Structures are given as C-alpha cells and as structure tokens.
Amino acid sequence: MQGLARYVFQSENTFCSGDHISWHSPLDNSESRIQHMLLTEDPQMQPVLTPFGTVSFLQIVGVCTEELQAAQQWNGQGILELMRGVRLAGGPWLITDMRRGETIFDIDPHLQQERVDQGIETEGSNLSGVSAKCVWDDLSRPPEDEEDSRSICIGSQPRRLSEKDTEQIRETLRKGLEFNTKAALPPISSQRPSHDRPQSRKDSLESESSAAIVPHELVRTRQLESVHLKFNQESGTLLPLCLRGRLLHGRHFTYKSINGDTAITFVSTGVEGAFATEEHPYAAHGPWLQILLTEEFVEQMLGDLHELNTREETKLPKEYSWPEKKLKISVLPDSVFDNPLQ
C-alpha cells in the first residue's frame, strides 16, 4: 500500500472503483497466483463528507493474471461482479484468499465465453489507456539535428509536455472510463496572440496553468507520413484490446510512456476533437502522437496481430508492417527500454 501511495503522490493520478493495478508479484511475497489488484468501493466504509470534499474508501481485491487480463479487455467492475458470484474467489465481500490456486475461469469455464467475451463484443472495453514502455519514431524523413522534435527515439532526451498537454492526456484517460455514446478527445487549444499589444513568444505560447514558456514545437501540430511504434511485450499484448475493445466501438486508447513524456493515442473515426484526420492519420503535438485508424484497417490489423492474443511468451523482437499505410510496429524486450544506451 505504501507503493500505491507513492504512485498517487508522484503521478497526481487518483484511483477509482473498477481500476486495475498490474503488480506482477505475489501480494504477500509468497508463491501465490494472486499477483495483481482490482479496486472497488468498500462495502462497509461509507463515503465521508468533509470541509474539503467527499472522502471515498476503496477496497483492494487480489486477482490472478487471467482475471486481470479479463478486466483489461472488458472492465474491472464486470470481473468484480463475477467474483462476487464465486465463493472461492471472494464471494459477496470480495475477500482475498492468497492461497487461492484457481481463477474464476478455472472454477467456472463458462464465464469466459458467456460473460467476458460477450461483454467485450457488445460493450467493448472501458480501459482508455495505460502507462507503458513505448516510443515512436517519425519515419517520414530523418531529423535534421538533435533539436528536431520529429523523432522521439529510445536513448534521446525526452521532450517535455506542456502542462496543458499533460492535462489533456489525463482528461483523455478519464473520459475513456465513461460510457459515452460518442467518444471525445479534449480539443487542442493554444493561446492566440493579443492584438492589443506587440506579439511575443511568451505572450502567445505561455501555458494557462504555468508561467513557463512552452517550446514552439509543442504548440504546432505536425502531420507525419510514416511512423514506427515500439512497445515492450506487456504493452504489445494490449494492442488487440486497443483495437477490438476500443476502436471498433468508436473510442480511443492511449499509451503513456513511463520513461518520459511520450504518448501514443489511437483514435477511431468516431472520436471528436482529435488532431489526426482521415486525410492525415498520423499527427503529432510535441511528443504526443495520434494515430487515426479506419474500421477496415483495424480489422486487418487484428488479423495480423492475432498471435499477441496468446498467453504464451512470444519470441522477441517481433515486427509488423503495413507498407501501404506507412505504419510499422515493433514489440521489443524490456531491456531495450530499460537500458536504451546499451
């Protein structure tokens, strides 16, 4: 719990009921299969109204890897509801038993196909984005110099997002958790120079939420002809979820790099407010890349990326390329991201 507290204070993100936490280690340092967490409203501790707002209490529910993956592909609340109906998996009070050796799908095999798969097909996924090991490169042309922001490469000094862009990405992730009839990205809005005084770099580009001057390349949106996306294996296995559970349902999905300010947002043609368009499907705002995919291309990619759906370890590196779309995706070992200069 100390680790979760540090994450909240350092990232300024908050946890909500239905969120999932990939921990990748037994929660009690044993050899238990319970290695991840889902969050839900505490059934006993009711919200408390204080002078500073409402305080809500969340319960941590330990889950197995297969249950976490199902929550990612569908939604956390749905999996929690299934667990409430399985006594050995927690029952009505969702009590975590670290000795549990079977998943809810081992106990009741029908749950995967009849509830989870059907839920994904009809509702899609409410996971709008993840923190990930990822980078992107602009393959349109090589960077002219070290300060050229058209290439966000492993091993290079990461570009900084402005406060406004950072908040827009956070809002993107928050919006994805809501079941709206039409998904929307917050619009990019830069300050216009005042006509009442001489135009200056600071006056026209200063962030509304910070006194710092925003670099010019973070304000100008650039259309790219060809891009190369790079993910580690865990992030790569979420690509089918992104395509099937989000884009085919008219939504968006964001990968936010844990190693810098790089962000990659996939958007469908039904998403409003995106700066990527069908005419220019690859567009960047500083280190934030948006990729617009048509439904036809999403279906094609799902077929080509089918091996990422398997739970078996994939031999890395893996490369996927769509020359006619000028798009390339690589799934690389963690070491490439952890030790970029080696």
C-alpha positions in Angstrom: 0.0 0.0 0.0 3.0 2.3 0.5 3.9 1.7 -3.1 0.4 2.7 -4.2 0.5 5.8 -2.0 3.8 6.9 -3.6 2.4 6.4 -7.1 -0.6 8.7 -6.3 1.5 11.4 -4.8 4.2 11.3 -7.5 1.9 11.0 -10.5 -1.0 13.1 -9.2 -3.4 10.4 -10.5 -6.2 9.0 -8.4 -7.7 5.6 -8.1 -11.3 4.9 -8.7 -13.6 1.9 -8.3 -13.1 -0.5 -11.1 -9.4 0.4 -11.7 -6.8 -2.3 -12.1 -3.2 -2.4 -10.9 -0.6 -4.7 -12.6 1.7 -5.7 -9.8 3.4 -8.8 -11.3 4.4 -10.2 -8.0 2.6 -12.1 -5.2 1.0 -9.6 -2.9 2.3 -11.4 0.2 5.8 -12.2 -1.2 4.9 -15.9 -1.4 4.4 -18.1 -4.5 0.7 -17.2 -4.7 -1.1 -16.7 -8.0 -2.6 -13.6 -6.6 -0.3 -11.1 -8.2 -2.4 -8.1 -9.3 -5.2 -5.9 -7.9 -8.6 -4.6 -8.7 -10.2 -1.7 -6.8 -13.8 -1.4 -5.7 -15.9 0.7 -3.3 -15.5 -0.6 0.2 -18.8 -2.3 1.1 -18.6 -1.3 4.8 -16.8 2.1 4.9 -19.3 4.7 3.6 -18.1 7.9 2.0 -17.4 10.7 4.5 -18.3 14.4 3.8 -15.5 16.8 5.0 -15.0 20.5 4.7 -12.5 19.7 1.8 -14.8 17.4 -0.1 -16.0 13.8 0.0 -13.6 11.0 1.0 -14.4 7.6 -0.5 -12.9 4.4 0.7 -11.7 1.7 -1.8 -11.1 -2.0 -1.2 -8.2 -3.7 -2.8 -9.1 -7.1 -4.3 -6.3 -9.5 -5.2 -6.6 -11.2 -8.6 -4.8 -13.7 -10.8 -3.1 -12.7 -14.1 -6.0 -14.2 -16.2 -8.5 -12.2 -14.2 -6.5 -9.0 -14.6 -6.3 -9.6 -18.4 -10.1 -10.1 -18.5 -10.6 -6.8 -16.6 -8.3 -5.0 -19.1 -10.1 -6.5 -22.1 -13.6 -5.9 -20.7 -13.9 -3.8 -17.5 -13.0 -4.1 -13.9 -16.5 -3.8 -12.5 -17.7 -6.7 -14.6 -14.9 -9.0 -13.3 -15.6 -7.9 -9.7 -19.3 -8.8 -10.2 -18.3 -12.2 -11.5 -16.0 -12.8 -8.5 -18.8 -11.8 -6.1 -20.8 -14.8 -7.5 -17.9 -17.3 -7.0 -17.5 -18.1 -3.3 -13.9 -19.4 -3.7 -12.9 -16.2 -5.5 -14.1 -13.8 -2.8 -17.8 -14.1 -2.6 -20.1 -11.1 -1.8 -17.5 -9.4 0.3 -14.7 -10.0 -2.2 -12.3 -11.3 0.4 -8.9 -12.1 -1.0 -7.5 -15.5 -0.2 -3.8 -15.6 -1.0 -4.0 -19.4 -1.0 -6.4 -19.5 -3.9 -4.9 -21.5 -6.7 -7.7 -21.4 -9.3 -9.0 -18.5 -11.3 -12.8 -17.8 -11.7 -12.4 -19.2 -15.2 -10.9 -22.4 -13.8 -13.8 -22.7 -11.3 -16.5 -21.9 -13.9 -15.2 -22.2 -17.5 -18.4 -20.8 -18.9 -17.7 -17.3 -17.5 -15.0 -16.6 -20.1 -17.1 -17.2 -23.2 -20.6 -16.4 -21.9 -19.9 -13.3 -19.9 -16.4 -11.8 -20.7 -16.2 -12.5 -24.4 -19.8 -11.5 -24.9 -19.3 -8.3 -22.8 -16.3 -7.3 -24.9 -18.3 -7.9 -28.1 -21.3 -5.9 -27.1 -19.8 -3.2 -24.7 -16.2 -3.0 -25.6 -13.5 -2.2 -23.0 -13.6 0.8 -20.6 -9.8 0.8 -20.3 -8.9 4.0 -22.0 -5.2 3.9 -21.6 -2.2 2.5 -19.7 1.3 3.6 -18.5 3.6 1.7 -20.8 7.1 1.2 -22.1 6.7 2.7 -25.6 8.3 5.2 -28.0 7.6 6.3 -31.6 9.7 7.4 -34.5 8.8 9.7 -37.4 10.0 7.7 -40.5 8.9 10.4 -42.9 12.5 11.8 -43.0 15.5 11.8 -40.7 15.8 14.5 -38.1 17.8 17.5 -39.2 19.6 17.9 -35.9 19.5 16.9 -32.2 16.9 19.5 -31.5 14.5 18.3 -34.2 11.4 17.0 -32.4 10.1 15.0 -35.3 11.8 11.9 -33.9 11.1 10.6 -30.4 13.8 7.9 -30.1 15.0 5.5 -27.5 18.1 6.9 -25.9 17.4 10.5 -26.8 16.5 13.2 -24.2 12.6 13.0 -24.0 10.7 16.1 -25.0 8.7 17.7 -22.2 4.9 18.0 -22.5 3.4 21.3 -21.5 1.1 21.5 -18.5 -1.8 21.9 -20.9 -0.9 18.8 -23.0 -0.3 16.7 -19.8 -3.8 17.6 -18.5 -5.3 16.9 -21.9 -3.9 13.4 -21.9 -5.1 12.9 -18.3 -8.5 14.0 -19.4 -8.3 11.6 -22.3 -7.8 8.7 -19.9 -10.6 9.9 -17.6 -13.1 10.2 -20.5 -12.4 6.7 -21.6 -13.7 5.4 -18.3 -17.1 6.8 -19.1 -19.6 5.0 -21.3 -20.4 8.0 -23.6 -22.5 7.5 -26.8 -19.8 9.4 -28.7 -16.2 9.3 -27.5 -14.4 12.7 -27.4 -10.9 13.9 -27.0 -10.3 17.2 -25.4 -9.5 19.7 -28.2 -6.0 21.2 -28.6 -6.3 24.9 -27.9 -3.3 27.2 -28.0 -3.5 30.8 -26.9 -3.9 33.4 -29.6 -1.7 36.5 -29.6 -3.3 39.6 -28.3 -4.0 42.3 -30.9 -3.7 45.0 -28.1 0.0 44.6 -27.6 3.0 43.5 -29.5 3.2 39.8 -30.2 5.9 38.0 -28.2 6.9 34.3 -27.8 5.8 34.4 -24.2 2.5 36.1 -24.7 1.3 33.8 -27.4 2.7 30.5 -26.2 2.5 30.7 -22.4 0.6 27.9 -20.7 -2.6 29.0 -19.0 -1.7 26.8 -16.0 2.0 27.7 -15.8 4.3 30.7 -16.1 6.8 28.6 -18.0 7.2 29.3 -21.7 6.0 26.4 -23.9 8.5 25.5 -26.6 7.2 26.3 -30.1 7.3 22.7 -31.4 4.9 21.6 -28.6 2.2 24.0 -29.9 2.4 23.3 -33.6 0.7 20.1 -34.8 2.6 18.2 -37.4 1.3 15.8 -39.9 3.5 12.7 -40.4 3.7 10.5 -43.5 5.1 7.4 -41.9 5.6 6.2 -38.2 7.2 3.4 -36.3 5.7 2.4 -33.0 7.8 0.4 -30.4 6.3 -1.4 -27.4 7.6 -3.8 -24.8 5.9 -7.2 -24.7 3.3 -6.3 -22.0 2.3 -3.2 -23.9 2.2 -5.0 -27.2 -0.2 -7.7 -25.9 -2.7 -4.9 -25.2 -2.8 -3.9 -28.9 -5.6 -6.3 -29.7 -7.6 -4.9 -26.7 -7.0 -1.4 -28.0 -8.2 -2.4 -31.5 -11.1 -4.7 -30.6 -12.3 -3.4 -27.3 -11.9 0.4 -28.0 -11.5 1.4 -31.6 -14.2 -0.9 -33.0 -16.5 0.7 -30.5 -15.8 4.2 -31.7 -13.4 5.0 -28.8 -9.8 5.9 -28.2 -6.8 4.3 -26.4 -3.6 6.0 -25.1 -0.2 4.6 -24.2 1.6 7.0 -21.9 5.3 6.3 -21.6 6.7 5.6 -18.1 10.2 6.7 -19.2 9.3 10.2 -20.4 6.5 12.4 -21.8 6.0 10.3 -24.9 2.3 9.4 -25.5 0.6 7.4 -28.3 -3.1 7.8 -28.8 -5.1 5.5 -31.2 -8.4 7.1 -32.3 -11.3 5.8 -34.4 -13.1 7.9 -37.0 -15.9 8.4 -34.5 -13.7 10.3 -31.9 -14.3 14.1 -31.9 -11.6 16.6 -31.1 -8.6 14.6 -32.4 -5.9 16.3 -34.4 -5.3 13.2 -36.5 -7.7 13.0 -39.5 -8.6 10.5 -42.2 -6.6 12.7 -44.7 -3.6 12.9 -42.3 -3.9 9.8 -40.0 -0.6 10.4 -38.2 -0.2 13.7 -36.4 2.0 14.8 -33.5 1.8 17.6 -31.0 5.2 17.6 -29.5 5.8 14.1 -28.1 2.1 13.2 -28.2 1.3 11.2 -31.3 -2.2 10.4 -32.5 -3.0 7.7 -35.0 -6.4 7.5 -36.7 -7.4 4.1 -37.9 -10.4 3.2 -40.0 -12.6 0.3 -39.1 -11.3 -1.6 -42.2 -7.7 -1.2 -41.2 -8.5 -2.1 -37.6 -9.9 -5.4 -38.8 -6.8 -6.0 -40.9 -4.5 -5.3 -38.0 -6.4 -7.6 -35.7 -5.8 -10.4 -38.1 -2.1 -9.6 -38.5 -1.6 -9.2 -34.7 -3.6 -12.4 -33.7 -0.5 -14.0 -32.1 -0.4 -11.2 -29.5 -3.7 -12.6 -28.1 -2.0 -15.8 -26.9 -0.8 -16.0 -23.3 2.4 -17.8 -24.3 5.7 -15.9 -24.3 6.4 -14.5 -27.8 9.9 -14.7 -29.2 11.2 -11.1 -29.4 11.7 -8.9 -31.3 8.5 -9.1 -33.4 7.9 -6.7 -36.2 4.6 -6.0 -38.1 4.5 -3.7 -41.1 1.8 -2.3 -43.3 3.7 -0.6 -46.2 0.6 0.7 -47.9 -0.4 2.5 -44.7 3.3 3.5 -43.9 2.9 2.1 -40.4 5.4 -0.2 -38.6 5.1 -1.7 -35.1 7.8 -3.5 -33.2 7.4 -5.4 -30.0 10.8 -5.4 -28.2 12.4 -6.8 -25.0 12.2 -4.7 -21.8 15.9 -4.4 -21.8 15.7 -2.1 -24.9 13.6 0.4 -22.9 15.4 -0.1 -19.5 18.9 0.3 -20.9 18.4 2.5 -24.0 22.1 3.4 -24.4 23.5 -0.2 -24.3 
